[in-house]
Amino acid sequence: ASVFFLKNNLETLVSVTYGEDIRTRLQRNDGLLLERLADIFGPDTDDLNSRFTHYTELLTLFEQIYDPQQQTALIRAPARINLKGVHVDHRGGYLNYMAIDREVVMVVSPRDDDLVVLHDEASDAFGARQFYIGEALPPEKRGQWQTYIEQVTLAPGDWSNYIRAAVLRLQDHFKTQPLCGMNLLVASDIPIAAGLSSSSALVVAACEACLWVNGLSL
């Protein structure tokens, strides 16, 4: 059975697959899944049913885009409110975060190669993207992350940069183990540029997705 658990204080919901994947559990209205969602969002039945419906719709869309036979995981990372210390975390400062009920949700399945394929539920606003991990961060550049990010050329403001950041940082960390790629479908109800860390949620969820498809942990 798929086991859902909360991983660290970021409340990341992850499906770990043991012979049965997330779509099966959604289809049968799995009680443990609903219990986990209630732990995160509270007991409001209408809200839980709405999220359950949305997750099911995402899985259906995922199967229309990708191979429906692949095992899949559903991963979420919440938006957060920073009560004090905005934008000091990347300068070594301390923050006072609280998670809220907005979220980034990803449906993910592993690939046999190192290609990362990205689709967003809002395809009109965020077009499909893809990249090869080994091409983006070849073996000879691994283990030198600071140098790499100072030299790499990216398309400014492109939404795939946040996925790249998570995946390539993990490849840099696991520098002797080539990471496998993944198929991703992304959805979010976090307002952009509203101080709710929509980009951070995207990075966290992408990191969890990459760890899951590669059977790794940090």
C-alpha positions in Angstrom: 0.0 0.0 0.0 1.0 3.6 -0.5 2.1 5.2 2.8 1.5 8.9 3.3 3.6 10.8 5.9 4.5 14.3 6.9 8.2 15.0 6.3 9.8 17.6 8.5 8.2 20.9 9.5 7.5 21.9 6.0 4.5 19.5 6.0 5.5 17.9 2.7 3.1 15.1 1.8 4.7 12.3 0.0 3.4 9.0 -1.4 5.9 6.1 -0.9 4.9 3.3 -3.1 4.9 -0.4 -2.0 3.2 -2.2 -4.9 0.2 0.2 -5.1 0.4 3.8 -6.1 -1.4 7.0 -5.3 -4.1 6.8 -8.1 -5.4 3.5 -6.7 -5.8 5.1 -3.2 -7.6 8.1 -4.6 -9.9 6.0 -6.6 -11.1 4.0 -3.6 -11.3 7.0 -1.2 -8.6 5.6 1.0 -9.2 6.4 4.6 -5.6 6.8 5.6 -5.1 9.4 2.9 -8.1 11.4 4.1 -6.8 11.1 7.6 -3.5 12.6 6.6 -5.1 15.4 4.7 -7.3 16.2 7.7 -4.1 16.3 9.9 -2.8 19.0 7.5 -5.9 21.0 6.5 -8.3 20.4 9.4 -11.6 18.5 9.5 -13.6 20.7 7.1 -15.3 18.0 4.9 -16.0 20.3 2.0 -12.4 21.4 1.9 -11.0 17.9 2.0 -13.4 16.7 -0.7 -12.5 19.6 -2.9 -8.8 18.8 -2.5 -9.4 15.1 -3.0 -11.3 15.9 -6.3 -8.5 18.2 -7.4 -5.8 15.5 -6.8 -7.9 13.0 -8.8 -8.2 15.5 -11.7 -4.5 16.0 -11.6 -3.8 12.3 -11.8 -6.2 12.1 -14.8 -4.4 14.9 -16.5 -1.1 13.3 -15.7 -2.2 10.1 -17.4 -3.2 12.0 -20.5 0.2 13.6 -20.8 2.4 10.7 -19.7 2.5 6.9 -19.6 -0.5 5.9 -17.4 1.2 2.6 -16.5 4.0 4.3 -14.4 3.8 4.2 -10.7 3.2 7.7 -9.4 3.5 9.8 -6.3 1.6 12.8 -5.1 3.8 15.4 -3.4 2.8 18.7 -1.9 4.6 21.7 -0.2 2.7 24.5 1.5 2.9 28.2 1.1 4.2 30.0 4.1 3.9 33.4 5.9 7.0 34.9 7.2 6.2 37.0 10.3 9.6 38.6 10.6 12.8 38.7 8.6 11.7 38.7 4.9 14.4 37.7 2.5 17.2 37.3 5.1 17.3 33.5 4.8 19.6 33.5 1.8 22.0 35.8 3.8 22.2 33.5 6.8 19.5 35.2 8.8 16.7 33.6 10.9 13.0 33.5 9.9 9.7 33.0 11.6 7.6 31.0 9.2 4.1 29.6 9.4 2.6 27.3 6.8 -0.8 28.1 5.4 -3.4 26.1 3.4 -2.2 27.2 -0.1 0.1 24.6 -1.8 2.1 23.4 -4.7 1.1 19.9 -5.7 3.1 17.6 -8.0 2.3 14.3 -9.6 5.6 12.5 -10.4 6.7 9.3 -12.0 10.3 8.0 -12.6 12.0 7.7 -16.0 14.6 5.3 -17.2 16.9 8.1 -18.5 18.0 11.4 -16.9 15.4 13.6 -18.7 13.2 15.8 -16.5 9.9 16.6 -18.3 7.8 19.4 -16.9 4.1 20.3 -17.5 2.0 22.7 -15.5 -1.8 22.5 -15.0 -1.9 26.1 -16.1 -0.3 25.3 -19.4 -1.2 28.6 -21.0 0.8 30.5 -18.4 3.6 28.0 -17.9 4.6 26.1 -21.0 6.1 22.6 -21.1 9.9 22.4 -20.4 12.5 19.7 -20.2 16.2 19.2 -19.5 18.7 16.5 -19.2 20.4 16.3 -15.8 23.7 15.2 -17.2 23.9 17.9 -19.8 22.9 20.6 -17.3 25.4 19.5 -14.7 28.0 17.2 -16.2 30.2 15.1 -13.9 33.2 17.3 -14.1 31.3 20.2 -12.7 29.8 18.4 -9.7 31.0 19.2 -6.2 31.6 22.9 -7.1 28.1 24.3 -6.7 29.0 27.9 -5.9 31.2 28.1 -8.9 28.5 26.4 -11.1 25.7 28.8 -10.1 27.9 31.8 -10.7 28.7 30.7 -14.2 25.5 29.0 -15.4 23.3 30.8 -17.9 19.5 30.6 -17.4 16.5 32.2 -18.9 15.5 34.9 -16.4 12.1 34.3 -14.7 11.5 31.0 -16.4 9.4 28.7 -14.1 11.6 25.7 -14.9 14.6 27.3 -13.1 13.1 26.4 -9.7 12.9 22.7 -10.7 16.4 22.8 -12.2 17.7 24.3 -9.0 16.4 21.5 -6.8 17.3 18.7 -9.2 20.8 19.9 -10.0 21.6 20.7 -6.4 20.7 17.2 -5.5 22.9 15.9 -8.4 25.7 18.0 -7.1 25.2 16.5 -3.6 25.1 13.0 -4.9 27.9 13.7 -7.4 29.0 10.1 -7.9 25.5 8.7 -8.5 23.8 9.7 -11.7 20.2 10.7 -10.9 17.3 9.4 -13.0 14.9 11.8 -14.6 11.2 12.1 -13.9 7.9 13.2 -15.4 6.2 16.0 -13.5 2.8 17.6 -13.5 2.7 20.8 -11.4 -0.3 22.7 -9.9 -0.4 25.5 -7.5 -2.9 27.8 -5.8 -0.2 30.0 -4.2 -0.4 33.6 -5.5 2.7 34.6 -7.3 4.8 37.6 -5.9 2.5 37.8 -2.8 5.1 37.1 -0.1 3.9 33.5 0.4 7.0 31.8 -0.9 5.5 30.3 -4.0 8.9 29.7 -5.5 10.2 28.1 -2.3 7.3 25.7 -2.3 8.1 24.8 -5.9 11.7 24.1 -5.0 10.9 22.0 -1.9 8.3 19.9 -3.8 10.7 19.3 -6.7 13.4 18.3 -4.3 11.1 15.7 -2.7 10.0 14.5 -6.1 13.6 13.9 -7.2 14.5 12.2 -4.0 11.5 9.9 -4.3 12.1 8.8 -7.9 15.7 8.0 -7.0 15.1 6.3 -3.7 17.2 8.7 -1.8 16.9 10.8 1.4 18.7 13.7 2.9 
